[in-house]
């Protein structure tokens, strides 16, 4: 879709850089293509100004160039909102409002929808601050490339599998090429990430990794299990919707006994802390650790 330039467009007052870049981005997201000359004429600014705008945008978005025209790949183009279920649209926009709030208005204008006040999500999600990092990891996952980055002063070579959100924070789950195990990395601690387009893993290993059903941010090949007894509110809450990592072993009038599957102790400890007063531990090791944690907390009040 070629951008048409008219005298009326050229004659309007000059926009600020922020507004100009926002308009360019909106045009890209709805599938428009344009040359730097067309944008220079439309916004009545020097060609080098537009080139700088596009250079900055290309650092964040996967903008392509073909026959002098700039555009976004089809998978990034906003679809007709009539083709999207209204509940999916409202829920998606509510999540965008938490994770990428500065793009809320732009996405709404592009899709010709407005964020409703119908939904209240009683959870916090860390805002996405480093968009380029997310996009680079996404590209590596889609194209099956490995990545290299600095993490807590160590250099890591990782085959990325998933971007996950655990307790509101963003993590990368990936296969460590040196340790040959799946690990989790907090995204805010990742520095100087670069995509390695050379092949480091066989197709067999890649296919195996991509078939793994990762249900936890702390996934590893050796899940652990523990038995817990829940009563009162904890019992009612779990019975409403049994999470995939919980199996009901016994159920009676007063309580339920569950088997809790976890990969990292932090998962089960957070679950126990959430339901203190409504939970009983059968694992003595976890019970002792929980007592020490509570005592430490009391001592620091």
LINPE-V548010 format. One record per helix or strand of 2 or more residues. SS is the DSSP state (H for helix, E for strand). FROM is the first residue (numbers start at 1). LEN is the number of residues. If there is no record, write none. Layout:
SS FROM LEN
SS FROM LEN
This chain:
H 7 5
H 17 13
E 33 2
H 36 8
H 47 12
E 63 4
E 69 4
H 74 3
H 81 3
H 86 14
H 101 11
H 131 13
E 146 6
E 154 13
E 169 8
E 181 6
H 187 3
E 190 7
H 203 9
E 224 8
H 232 9
E 246 6
E 255 8
H 265 10
E 279 3
H 284 16
